[in-house]
Amino acid sequence: MPNKFVYMDYNATTPLHPLVKQALVDNLDLFANASSMHEQGRQARSTIEAARLYVAQLIGAQRNPEQLVFTSGGSESNNTVFATMFHLGRKQDRNQIITTAIEHPCVLNAAKWLESEGFPVHFLGVDGDGRIDLAELARLVNDKTLLVSIMAANNEIGTLQDMPAIGRIVKPSLSWLHCDATQAVGKIPVDVESWQVDYLTLSSHKLYGPKGVGGLFVRKGAPLEPLIRGGHQEHGRRAGTYNSGAIAAFGLAASLARQELPEYGQRLRALRTRLVDGLLAAIPKIRVNGHPEQVLPNTLNISFPGAEGEAILLHLDLAGIAVSTGSACASGSLDPSHVLMATGVGPELAHGSIRFSLGRGSTADDVDYVLATLPGIIARLRSMSTVSF
Ligand SMILES: *Cc1c(COP(=O)(O)O)cnc(C)c1O
């Protein structure tokens, strides 16, 4: 067992913020059903409404927090939007869907489901830095477009899309605009107003809150078909007894994320720079994936030609360093990352790529430990490699 542990997989999930962990424990006694009329029920209810305001504040929706629906997480929020489009689109001829080739699997597979149901779906390609072509989007949006769904920040390479510009292109049309902002919220400023989105997805466990809880912003007037029917929780938009304690903890995590955001972003960007500069200096012929500036402050994706991503990951793991190849959801499959392939890096480089994602617990010491460990691993793997690069 290594005697040092370095966690650099914050895009897969984050540990609980210590204050959130305490709140979760305290809230274990918040057992009453938040839909009950008695004092304990009303207490649980007001805790949930406070959390709703905190989460709404983090995404610029505080003027009408009712627009935020609590869900079980990002996957459910995204699927709710696509299910809504299924119900709308099968009854009318405005049924075209536009999304991107680099979405998270829960959007990609929901879009493929609509495609299999006969909906015309267009998957926008991206350039070498992972950005969509805004002119192409403007050409594609027409009066047959039902939904445009574009992620704010990519989970694998960290590339940011120009959401305000996308809003300006889509808004004048009849189509609904959805943004999967799961990786953006808590890392960069997110604003449903200037982005002009109708739907926005976020998840608690990517911002130091508990797993199994998330949110879907639904603009007043935008349609919503519940994925889960039952009681009238969330005004009939999402049935099921509230997970009050987890929702309260999500609210606290959102409130802390909002307070810490400016300092958090600056600190992570500095650590990211230290890591990328150190790796570029120590290891020849590596390629930094993602946009050079329009990128999450915590995410660094690098291809190491002549070395396999899985082999690098295993050697780093033996040294106590936790990273990821592509996305956590994609590992276990031997297909090269769909995101890297969409940026045109080719299967060789896509297979030899590692995602480092930093977070609250990351230190300069952690970065230096990676810089002391990784060059030797790459040199050894390259010396055994049969491919030239
Ligand atoms: C993690 C993630 C999701 C899924 O969120 P869950 O709460 O784990 O279901 C969706 N989209 C993106 C971009 C993500 O990073």
The ligand as a Gaussian input file, in Angstrom:
#p B3LYP/6-31G(d) Opt

LIG

0 1
 C      -21.848000      13.594000     -13.274000
 C      -22.514000      14.168000     -14.459000
 C      -23.864000      13.887000     -14.745000
 C      -24.674000      12.898000     -13.945000
 O      -25.002000      13.363000     -12.659000
 P      -25.465000      12.318000     -11.550000
 O      -25.944000      13.177000     -10.412000
 O      -24.267000      11.494000     -11.195000
 O      -26.574000      11.496000     -12.135000
 C      -24.443000      14.496000     -15.841000
 N      -23.739000      15.346000     -16.619000
 C      -22.459000      15.639000     -16.378000
 C      -21.726000      16.582000     -17.275000
 C      -21.794000      15.063000     -15.295000
 O      -20.520000      15.352000     -15.078000

